[in-house]
Amino acid sequence: MKKAFLFVSLLVAAAMLLSACGTAATPTPVPTSVPPVVVPATAVPPTTIPPTTVPPTPTTAPTAVPTPIPPVCNKLTDAPAAPAAGKLGAADNPITIAFVPSGESGIIATASTAIADCLNKMTGLSYSIQTGTSYAAAIEAMGAGKAQIGFLNTFSILIAEAKYGVIPVLINLRNYSTNDLDPDKALGGTLQPFYKGQFIARTDANIKTFADLKGKTFCFVDPLSTSGYIVPRIILKANGVDPDTDFKATVNAGSHPNVAIAVYKGDCDAGVTYINVLTDKATNLVGTYPDIATKVVVFADTDRIPNDGVQYIKTFDPTLQAITTEALMAMSVDPGGKAVLAKLYAINAFQKLDATSTYYSDFNKVLVAAGVDASTLIK
């Protein structure tokens, strides 16, 4: 009986053992993906996962700056024979061209040099340049015979005519620049022999009328600047503002861009320039001061003013005058030459003047009627 019980017990134990071994041998399925382990951010810093490799995007080559078109300066068929040493136009006695400092000095220097170089090649003569330190300096250079050719501004032409008999031969034509206040703005972009000045102010100066200028600091260009001094003073007086007593202070900034910059920076509350120096492509003030047309506003314009131009002294040899005029006219229709003239004083073309031309004489009558006579400035 005990042996039977023992035998049964052994059988049960063996069965249990076999059952346990069978369970352990059964394979457990392996998951195809491992679920992420969530780790508190404060416990372990996040692991940087390398980005998926993507084929590189082709890089775009930087836009090339267009190369300026050089002027065509082929020698003219009727160019005179090279003058003998010592004669005007020879290498040791060049014909001198006087320029006024109405723009940025570096731009004037570059463009005027290009003009002289082109004239040298076209005529076979020698030309040199001289940029006056002031408008008066350019006039006096012509009066003293130190310069035979001038690129004078309008009022300087009137003075040079009255004082030294200087002869206007070309008037500059420009794509008419305008602004929103201009009654002639429909002419914008068309070639015209006249321009206008504009009164500008800082936006935060609260200047909307001429009366608001009283007690403010005001920027002019130069005492001989037509649109930057002479005409504006007439307009100020006509509107009840005495430029000699009603301003807190006045500044002669030396050039039209300088006036705009001074107003923009707050050195002057207001000022006067030609239309529209704020957006003029040649001056390109927005390139340096992108918000200048926002921080500086126009609040009034002047009447029409004849453009500046080219003049000769009366003792300049007629033969040399003729070939110089021919060369300048040729430059004004050549794409490269036009680019140089545009860079100089934003000149787009020339119109020849003769004894019947009255642009400057008519304007002089207007000035005299307003109490400004060029002859009173002659000393």
C-alpha positions as a Markdown table, in Angstrom:
| # | Residue | x | y | z |
|---|---|---|---|---|
| 1 | Met | 0.0 | 0.0 | 0.0 |
| 2 | Lys | 2.8 | 2.4 | 0.9 |
| 3 | Lys | 4.7 | 1.3 | -2.2 |
| 4 | Ala | 1.6 | 2.1 | -4.3 |
| 5 | Phe | 1.2 | 5.5 | -2.7 |
| 6 | Leu | 4.9 | 6.2 | -3.2 |
| 7 | Phe | 4.7 | 5.2 | -6.8 |
| 8 | Val | 1.7 | 7.5 | -7.4 |
| 9 | Ser | 3.4 | 10.4 | -5.8 |
| 10 | Leu | 6.4 | 9.9 | -8.0 |
| 11 | Leu | 4.2 | 9.9 | -11.1 |
| 12 | Val | 2.5 | 13.2 | -10.0 |
| 13 | Ala | 5.9 | 14.8 | -9.3 |
| 14 | Ala | 7.2 | 13.8 | -12.7 |
| 15 | Ala | 4.1 | 15.1 | -14.5 |
| 16 | Met | 4.5 | 18.5 | -12.7 |
| 17 | Leu | 8.1 | 18.6 | -13.7 |
| 18 | Leu | 7.4 | 17.9 | -17.3 |
| 19 | Ser | 4.6 | 20.5 | -17.3 |
| 20 | Ala | 7.0 | 23.2 | -16.0 |
| 21 | Cys | 9.7 | 22.3 | -18.5 |
| 22 | Gly | 7.2 | 22.5 | -21.4 |
| 23 | Thr | 6.1 | 26.0 | -20.5 |
| 24 | Ala | 9.6 | 27.4 | -20.3 |
| 25 | Ala | 10.5 | 26.1 | -23.8 |
| 26 | Thr | 7.6 | 27.9 | -25.6 |
| 27 | Pro | 9.2 | 30.8 | -27.6 |
| 28 | Thr | 7.9 | 34.4 | -26.8 |
| 29 | Pro | 7.0 | 36.5 | -29.8 |
| 30 | Val | 9.5 | 39.4 | -30.4 |
| 31 | Pro | 7.7 | 42.8 | -31.0 |
| 32 | Thr | 8.5 | 44.4 | -34.4 |
| 33 | Ser | 9.0 | 47.8 | -32.9 |
| 34 | Val | 10.1 | 49.0 | -29.5 |
| 35 | Pro | 7.8 | 51.5 | -27.9 |
| 36 | Pro | 9.6 | 54.7 | -26.8 |
| 37 | Val | 10.6 | 55.0 | -23.2 |
| 38 | Val | 9.2 | 58.1 | -21.6 |
| 39 | Val | 11.8 | 59.9 | -19.6 |
| 40 | Pro | 11.0 | 63.1 | -17.6 |
| 41 | Ala | 12.7 | 66.1 | -19.2 |
| 42 | Thr | 14.3 | 67.1 | -16.0 |
| 43 | Ala | 15.9 | 63.7 | -15.5 |
| 44 | Val | 17.7 | 63.2 | -18.8 |
| 45 | Pro | 18.6 | 65.9 | -21.4 |
| 46 | Pro | 17.0 | 65.2 | -24.8 |
| 47 | Thr | 19.0 | 63.3 | -27.3 |
| 48 | Thr | 19.7 | 65.0 | -30.6 |
| 49 | Ile | 18.5 | 62.9 | -33.4 |
| 50 | Pro | 20.6 | 63.2 | -36.6 |
| 51 | Pro | 18.6 | 64.7 | -39.4 |
| 52 | Thr | 17.4 | 62.6 | -42.3 |
| 53 | Thr | 19.9 | 62.9 | -45.2 |
| 54 | Val | 18.4 | 65.0 | -48.0 |
| 55 | Pro | 20.1 | 65.7 | -51.3 |
| 56 | Pro | 21.7 | 69.2 | -51.1 |
| 57 | Thr | 19.7 | 72.0 | -52.7 |
| 58 | Pro | 21.6 | 73.6 | -55.5 |
| 59 | Thr | 22.8 | 77.1 | -54.5 |
| 60 | Thr | 21.9 | 80.1 | -56.6 |
| 61 | Ala | 24.8 | 82.1 | -57.8 |
| 62 | Pro | 24.8 | 85.7 | -56.5 |
| 63 | Thr | 23.3 | 88.3 | -58.8 |
| 64 | Ala | 26.2 | 90.0 | -60.7 |
| 65 | Val | 26.3 | 93.8 | -60.4 |
| 66 | Pro | 25.9 | 95.1 | -63.9 |
| 67 | Thr | 29.1 | 96.6 | -65.3 |
| 68 | Pro | 28.6 | 100.2 | -66.3 |
| 69 | Ile | 28.5 | 100.8 | -70.1 |
| 70 | Pro | 31.7 | 102.7 | -71.0 |
| 71 | Pro | 31.1 | 105.7 | -73.2 |
| 72 | Val | 32.1 | 105.5 | -76.9 |
| 73 | Cys | 34.7 | 108.1 | -77.3 |
| 74 | Asn | 35.8 | 107.7 | -80.9 |
| 75 | Lys | 37.7 | 110.6 | -82.4 |
| 76 | Leu | 35.5 | 113.0 | -84.3 |
| 77 | Thr | 36.2 | 113.2 | -88.0 |
| 78 | Asp | 36.5 | 117.0 | -87.8 |
| 79 | Ala | 38.8 | 117.0 | -84.8 |
| 80 | Pro | 41.4 | 119.8 | -85.1 |
| 81 | Ala | 45.1 | 119.1 | -85.4 |
| 82 | Ala | 46.9 | 118.7 | -82.1 |
| 83 | Pro | 47.9 | 122.1 | -80.8 |
| 84 | Ala | 51.5 | 123.0 | -80.4 |
| 85 | Ala | 53.1 | 122.9 | -76.9 |
| 86 | Gly | 51.9 | 125.9 | -74.8 |
| 87 | Lys | 48.8 | 126.4 | -76.9 |
| 88 | Leu | 45.4 | 126.0 | -75.2 |
| 89 | Gly | 44.3 | 122.4 | -75.6 |
| 90 | Ala | 47.9 | 121.0 | -75.6 |
| 91 | Ala | 48.9 | 118.5 | -72.9 |
| 92 | Asp | 50.9 | 121.2 | -71.1 |
| 93 | Asn | 48.0 | 123.7 | -71.3 |
| 94 | Pro | 44.7 | 121.8 | -71.0 |
| 95 | Ile | 41.3 | 123.3 | -71.4 |
| 96 | Thr | 39.8 | 123.4 | -67.9 |
| 97 | Ile | 36.2 | 122.6 | -67.0 |
| 98 | Ala | 34.8 | 124.1 | -63.8 |
| 99 | Phe | 32.1 | 122.2 | -61.9 |
| 100 | Val | 29.9 | 123.3 | -59.0 |
| 101 | Pro | 29.7 | 121.2 | -55.8 |
| 102 | Ser | 26.0 | 120.7 | -56.0 |
| 103 | Gly | 26.2 | 116.9 | -55.3 |
| 104 | Glu | 28.4 | 114.4 | -53.5 |
| 105 | Ser | 32.0 | 115.2 | -54.2 |
| 106 | Gly | 33.1 | 111.7 | -54.9 |
| 107 | Ile | 30.4 | 111.2 | -57.6 |
| 108 | Ile | 31.2 | 114.5 | -59.2 |
| 109 | Ala | 35.0 | 113.7 | -59.2 |
| 110 | Thr | 34.4 | 110.3 | -60.9 |
| 111 | Ala | 31.9 | 111.5 | -63.5 |
| 112 | Ser | 33.7 | 114.8 | -64.4 |
| 113 | Thr | 37.0 | 112.8 | -64.9 |
| 114 | Ala | 35.2 | 110.4 | -67.2 |
| 115 | Ile | 33.8 | 113.4 | -69.2 |
| 116 | Ala | 37.3 | 115.0 | -69.5 |
| 117 | Asp | 38.8 | 111.7 | -70.6 |
| 118 | Cys | 36.2 | 111.2 | -73.3 |
| 119 | Leu | 36.6 | 114.7 | -74.6 |
| 120 | Asn | 40.3 | 114.1 | -74.8 |
| 121 | Lys | 39.8 | 111.1 | -77.1 |
| 122 | Met | 37.0 | 112.6 | -79.2 |
| 123 | Thr | 38.7 | 115.9 | -79.9 |
| 124 | Gly | 42.5 | 115.1 | -79.7 |
| 125 | Leu | 42.7 | 118.0 | -77.3 |
| 126 | Ser | 43.6 | 117.9 | -73.6 |
| 127 | Tyr | 40.9 | 118.8 | -70.9 |
| 128 | Ser | 41.2 | 119.0 | -67.2 |
| 129 | Ile | 38.7 | 119.3 | -64.4 |
| 130 | Gln | 38.3 | 121.7 | -61.5 |
| 131 | Thr | 35.5 | 121.3 | -58.9 |
| 132 | Gly | 35.0 | 124.6 | -57.0 |
| 133 | Thr | 34.9 | 124.5 | -53.2 |
| 134 | Ser | 31.8 | 126.7 | -53.6 |
| 135 | Tyr | 29.6 | 128.0 | -56.3 |
| 136 | Ala | 31.4 | 131.3 | -56.2 |
| 137 | Ala | 34.7 | 129.6 | -56.7 |
| 138 | Ala | 33.5 | 128.1 | -60.0 |
| 139 | Ile | 32.3 | 131.5 | -61.2 |
| 140 | Glu | 35.6 | 133.2 | -60.3 |
| 141 | Ala | 37.7 | 130.4 | -62.0 |
| 142 | Met | 35.9 | 131.3 | -65.3 |
| 143 | Gly | 36.2 | 135.0 | -64.6 |
| 144 | Ala | 39.9 | 134.7 | -64.2 |
| 145 | Gly | 40.3 | 132.6 | -67.3 |
| 146 | Lys | 41.5 | 129.7 | -65.2 |
| 147 | Ala | 38.6 | 127.7 | -66.6 |
| 148 | Gln | 37.2 | 128.0 | -70.1 |
| 149 | Ile | 34.1 | 125.8 | -69.7 |
| 150 | Gly | 31.6 | 125.8 | -66.8 |
| 151 | Phe | 28.9 | 123.4 | -65.6 |
| 152 | Leu | 27.3 | 126.2 | -63.5 |
| 153 | Asn | 24.0 | 126.2 | -61.7 |
| 154 | Thr | 21.3 | 128.6 | -62.8 |
| 155 | Phe | 21.9 | 131.6 | -60.6 |
| 156 | Ser | 25.6 | 131.3 | -61.0 |
| 157 | Ile | 25.0 | 131.5 | -64.8 |
| 158 | Leu | 23.2 | 134.8 | -64.3 |
| 159 | Ile | 26.0 | 136.2 | -62.2 |
| 160 | Ala | 28.7 | 135.0 | -64.6 |
| 161 | Glu | 26.9 | 136.5 | -67.5 |
| 162 | Ala | 26.5 | 139.9 | -65.8 |
| 163 | Lys | 30.0 | 140.0 | -64.4 |
| 164 | Tyr | 32.2 | 138.3 | -67.0 |
| 165 | Gly | 30.1 | 138.0 | -70.2 |
| 166 | Val | 30.1 | 134.2 | -69.9 |
| 167 | Ile | 28.1 | 132.6 | -72.7 |
| 168 | Pro | 25.5 | 129.8 | -72.1 |
| 169 | Val | 25.8 | 127.3 | -74.9 |
| 170 | Leu | 23.8 | 124.3 | -73.7 |
| 171 | Ile | 20.9 | 123.9 | -71.3 |
| 172 | Asn | 20.5 | 120.6 | -69.5 |
| 173 | Leu | 17.4 | 118.5 | -70.2 |
| 174 | Arg | 16.2 | 116.1 | -67.5 |
| 175 | Asn | 13.5 | 113.6 | -67.0 |
| 176 | Tyr | 11.3 | 115.8 | -65.0 |
| 177 | Ser | 11.3 | 114.9 | -61.3 |
| 178 | Thr | 8.2 | 115.6 | -59.3 |
| 179 | Asn | 6.4 | 115.0 | -56.1 |
| 180 | Asp | 2.8 | 114.7 | -54.9 |
| 181 | Leu | 2.4 | 118.4 | -54.2 |
| 182 | Asp | 3.6 | 119.5 | -57.7 |
| 183 | Pro | 0.9 | 120.9 | -60.0 |
| 184 | Asp | 3.2 | 119.8 | -62.9 |
| 185 | Lys | 3.4 | 116.2 | -61.8 |
| 186 | Ala | 1.8 | 115.0 | -65.0 |
| 187 | Leu | 5.1 | 115.9 | -66.7 |
| 188 | Gly | 7.0 | 113.5 | -64.6 |
| 189 | Gly | 9.5 | 111.5 | -66.6 |
| 190 | Thr | 9.4 | 113.8 | -69.7 |
| 191 | Leu | 12.4 | 115.7 | -70.8 |
| 192 | Gln | 12.1 | 119.3 | -69.6 |
| 193 | Pro | 14.5 | 122.3 | -69.5 |
| 194 | Phe | 13.2 | 123.3 | -66.0 |
| 195 | Tyr | 12.9 | 121.9 | -62.5 |
| 196 | Lys | 11.6 | 123.0 | -59.1 |
| 197 | Gly | 12.7 | 123.2 | -55.5 |
| 198 | Gln | 11.0 | 121.7 | -52.5 |
| 199 | Phe | 10.7 | 122.6 | -48.8 |
| 200 | Ile | 11.3 | 119.6 | -46.5 |
| 201 | Ala | 10.9 | 118.9 | -42.8 |
| 202 | Arg | 11.4 | 116.1 | -40.3 |
| 203 | Thr | 8.1 | 114.3 | -39.8 |
| 204 | Asp | 8.3 | 114.8 | -36.0 |
| 205 | Ala | 9.0 | 118.5 | -36.3 |
| 206 | Asn | 5.3 | 119.2 | -36.9 |
| 207 | Ile | 5.9 | 121.6 | -39.8 |
| 208 | Lys | 3.1 | 121.8 | -42.3 |
| 209 | Thr | 3.1 | 125.5 | -43.3 |
| 210 | Phe | 5.6 | 128.3 | -43.7 |
| 211 | Ala | 4.4 | 129.9 | -40.5 |
| 212 | Asp | 5.5 | 126.7 | -38.6 |
| 213 | Leu | 9.1 | 127.4 | -39.6 |
| 214 | Lys | 9.4 | 130.3 | -37.2 |
| 215 | Gly | 11.8 | 129.5 | -34.4 |
| 216 | Lys | 13.1 | 126.5 | -36.2 |
| 217 | Thr | 16.6 | 125.6 | -37.5 |
| 218 | Phe | 16.7 | 125.7 | -41.3 |
| 219 | Cys | 19.1 | 124.3 | -43.8 |
| 220 | Phe | 20.0 | 126.1 | -47.1 |
| 221 | Val | 22.4 | 124.7 | -49.7 |
| 222 | Asp | 24.7 | 127.6 | -50.7 |
| 223 | Pro | 24.1 | 131.4 | -51.0 |
| 224 | Leu | 24.4 | 131.0 | -54.8 |
| 225 | Ser | 22.2 | 128.0 | -55.1 |
| 226 | Thr | 19.1 | 128.8 | -57.2 |
| 227 | Ser | 16.7 | 126.3 | -55.8 |
| 228 | Gly | 18.5 | 125.9 | -52.5 |
| 229 | Tyr | 18.8 | 129.5 | -51.5 |
| 230 | Ile | 17.9 | 132.3 | -53.9 |
| 231 | Val | 14.3 | 131.3 | -54.9 |
| 232 | Pro | 13.4 | 129.9 | -51.5 |
| 233 | Arg | 14.3 | 133.1 | -49.7 |
| 234 | Ile | 11.9 | 135.0 | -52.1 |
| 235 | Ile | 9.2 | 132.5 | -51.3 |
| 236 | Leu | 9.8 | 132.6 | -47.6 |
| 237 | Lys | 9.5 | 136.4 | -47.5 |
| 238 | Ala | 6.3 | 136.3 | -49.7 |
| 239 | Asn | 4.8 | 134.0 | -47.1 |
| 240 | Gly | 5.6 | 136.1 | -44.1 |
| 241 | Val | 8.9 | 134.4 | -42.9 |
| 242 | Asp | 12.0 | 136.5 | -42.8 |
| 243 | Pro | 14.9 | 134.1 | -43.3 |
| 244 | Asp | 17.3 | 136.5 | -41.6 |
| 245 | Thr | 15.4 | 136.9 | -38.3 |
| 246 | Asp | 12.6 | 134.3 | -38.0 |
| 247 | Phe | 14.7 | 131.2 | -37.8 |
| 248 | Lys | 16.4 | 129.9 | -34.6 |
| 249 | Ala | 19.5 | 129.3 | -36.8 |
| 250 | Thr | 20.4 | 128.7 | -40.4 |
| 251 | Val | 22.9 | 126.4 | -41.9 |
| 252 | Asn | 24.5 | 126.3 | -45.4 |
| 253 | Ala | 25.0 | 122.6 | -45.9 |
| 254 | Gly | 26.9 | 122.9 | -49.2 |
| 255 | Ser | 24.8 | 120.5 | -51.3 |
| 256 | His | 21.3 | 119.4 | -51.8 |
| 257 | Pro | 21.9 | 115.8 | -50.5 |
| 258 | Asn | 23.6 | 117.3 | -47.5 |
| 259 | Val | 20.5 | 119.3 | -46.7 |
| 260 | Ala | 18.3 | 116.2 | -46.8 |
| 261 | Ile | 20.7 | 114.3 | -44.6 |
| 262 | Ala | 20.9 | 117.1 | -42.1 |
| 263 | Val | 17.1 | 117.2 | -41.8 |
| 264 | Tyr | 16.9 | 113.4 | -41.6 |
| 265 | Lys | 19.4 | 113.4 | -38.8 |
| 266 | Gly | 17.8 | 116.2 | -36.9 |
| 267 | Asp | 20.6 | 118.7 | -37.4 |
| 268 | Cys | 18.0 | 120.9 | -39.0 |
| 269 | Asp | 14.2 | 120.9 | -38.5 |
| 270 | Ala | 13.6 | 121.8 | -42.1 |
| 271 | Gly | 15.4 | 122.8 | -45.3 |
| 272 | Val | 15.1 | 123.2 | -49.0 |
| 273 | Thr | 16.4 | 121.1 | -52.0 |
| 274 | Tyr | 15.6 | 120.4 | -55.6 |
| 275 | Ile | 12.7 | 118.0 | -56.3 |
| 276 | Asn | 13.1 | 115.2 | -55.5 |
| 277 | Val | 16.4 | 114.6 | -53.8 |
| 278 | Leu | 14.8 | 112.1 | -51.4 |
| 279 | Thr | 14.1 | 109.6 | -54.2 |
| 280 | Asp | 16.6 | 110.7 | -56.8 |
| 281 | Lys | 18.3 | 107.6 | -58.2 |
| 282 | Ala | 21.6 | 109.3 | -59.0 |
| 283 | Thr | 21.9 | 110.6 | -55.4 |
| 284 | Asn | 20.6 | 107.4 | -54.0 |
| 285 | Leu | 20.1 | 108.6 | -50.4 |
| 286 | Val | 17.7 | 105.7 | -49.8 |
| 287 | Gly | 20.7 | 103.3 | -50.3 |
| 288 | Thr | 22.3 | 104.7 | -47.1 |
| 289 | Tyr | 19.1 | 105.9 | -45.3 |
| 290 | Pro | 16.3 | 103.5 | -46.3 |
| 291 | Asp | 13.6 | 105.4 | -44.3 |
| 292 | Ile | 14.6 | 108.9 | -45.3 |
| 293 | Ala | 11.4 | 109.4 | -47.4 |
| 294 | Thr | 9.4 | 108.4 | -44.3 |
| 295 | Lys | 11.2 | 110.5 | -41.7 |
| 296 | Val | 11.4 | 113.5 | -44.0 |
| 297 | Val | 8.4 | 115.0 | -45.7 |
| 298 | Val | 7.8 | 117.7 | -48.4 |
| 299 | Phe | 5.4 | 120.5 | -47.4 |
| 300 | Ala | 5.8 | 123.0 | -50.3 |
| 301 | Asp | 7.3 | 123.5 | -53.8 |
| 302 | Thr | 8.8 | 126.4 | -55.7 |
| 303 | Asp | 7.8 | 127.7 | -59.1 |
| 304 | Arg | 9.6 | 126.6 | -62.3 |
| 305 | Ile | 13.4 | 127.3 | -62.5 |
| 306 | Pro | 15.4 | 126.9 | -65.7 |
| 307 | Asn | 17.9 | 124.1 | -65.6 |
| 308 | Asp | 21.6 | 124.5 | -65.3 |
| 309 | Gly | 23.9 | 123.9 | -68.3 |
| 310 | Val | 27.2 | 124.4 | -70.0 |
| 311 | Gln | 28.9 | 127.8 | -70.6 |
| 312 | Tyr | 32.0 | 129.1 | -72.3 |
| 313 | Ile | 34.1 | 132.2 | -71.4 |
| 314 | Lys | 33.9 | 134.8 | -74.2 |
| 315 | Thr | 37.7 | 134.5 | -75.0 |
| 316 | Phe | 37.5 | 130.7 | -75.6 |
| 317 | Asp | 38.6 | 130.1 | -79.2 |
| 318 | Pro | 35.5 | 129.6 | -81.4 |
| 319 | Thr | 37.1 | 126.5 | -83.1 |
| 320 | Leu | 37.6 | 124.9 | -79.7 |
| 321 | Gln | 34.1 | 125.9 | -78.7 |
| 322 | Ala | 32.6 | 124.2 | -81.7 |
| 323 | Ile | 34.4 | 120.9 | -81.3 |
| 324 | Thr | 33.7 | 120.8 | -77.6 |
| 325 | Thr | 30.0 | 121.4 | -78.2 |
| 326 | Glu | 30.0 | 118.7 | -80.8 |
| 327 | Ala | 31.7 | 116.2 | -78.5 |
| 328 | Leu | 29.4 | 116.9 | -75.6 |
| 329 | Met | 26.3 | 116.5 | -77.9 |
| 330 | Ala | 27.8 | 113.2 | -79.1 |
| 331 | Met | 28.2 | 112.0 | -75.5 |
| 332 | Ser | 24.6 | 112.9 | -74.7 |
| 333 | Val | 23.2 | 110.5 | -77.3 |
| 334 | Asp | 25.6 | 107.6 | -76.6 |
| 335 | Pro | 24.4 | 105.1 | -73.9 |
| 336 | Gly | 27.7 | 105.1 | -72.1 |
| 337 | Gly | 28.0 | 108.9 | -72.4 |
| 338 | Lys | 24.5 | 109.4 | -71.2 |
| 339 | Ala | 25.3 | 107.2 | -68.1 |
| 340 | Val | 28.2 | 109.4 | -67.2 |
| 341 | Leu | 26.2 | 112.7 | -67.6 |
| 342 | Ala | 23.4 | 111.2 | -65.6 |
| 343 | Lys | 25.8 | 110.3 | -62.8 |
| 344 | Leu | 27.3 | 113.8 | -62.8 |
| 345 | Tyr | 24.2 | 116.0 | -62.3 |
| 346 | Ala | 21.4 | 113.7 | -63.5 |
| 347 | Ile | 21.7 | 115.2 | -67.0 |
| 348 | Asn | 19.6 | 113.2 | -69.5 |
| 349 | Ala | 20.2 | 115.3 | -72.7 |
| 350 | Phe | 21.4 | 118.7 | -73.9 |
| 351 | Gln | 19.6 | 121.4 | -75.8 |
| 352 | Lys | 21.7 | 124.0 | -77.8 |
| 353 | Leu | 21.2 | 127.7 | -77.0 |
| 354 | Asp | 21.6 | 130.6 | -79.3 |
| 355 | Ala | 21.0 | 134.3 | -79.3 |
| 356 | Thr | 17.2 | 133.8 | -79.4 |
| 357 | Ser | 17.1 | 131.6 | -76.3 |
| 358 | Thr | 15.4 | 133.4 | -73.4 |
| 359 | Tyr | 15.4 | 130.8 | -70.6 |
| 360 | Tyr | 17.8 | 132.6 | -68.4 |
| 361 | Ser | 16.9 | 136.2 | -69.3 |
| 362 | Asp | 13.2 | 135.5 | -68.6 |
| 363 | Phe | 14.0 | 134.0 | -65.3 |
| 364 | Asn | 16.3 | 136.9 | -64.4 |
| 365 | Lys | 13.4 | 139.3 | -65.0 |
| 366 | Val | 11.3 | 137.3 | -62.5 |
| 367 | Leu | 14.1 | 137.5 | -59.9 |
| 368 | Val | 14.6 | 141.3 | -60.5 |
| 369 | Ala | 10.8 | 141.8 | -60.1 |
| 370 | Ala | 11.0 | 140.0 | -56.7 |
| 371 | Gly | 13.9 | 142.2 | -55.6 |
| 372 | Val | 16.8 | 139.9 | -56.4 |
| 373 | Asp | 19.3 | 141.2 | -59.0 |
| 374 | Ala | 22.4 | 139.2 | -59.9 |
| 375 | Ser | 24.3 | 142.4 | -60.6 |
| 376 | Thr | 23.9 | 143.3 | -56.8 |
| 377 | Leu | 26.1 | 140.3 | -56.0 |
| 378 | Ile | 28.9 | 141.4 | -58.2 |
| 379 | Lys | 31.9 | 142.8 | -56.3 |
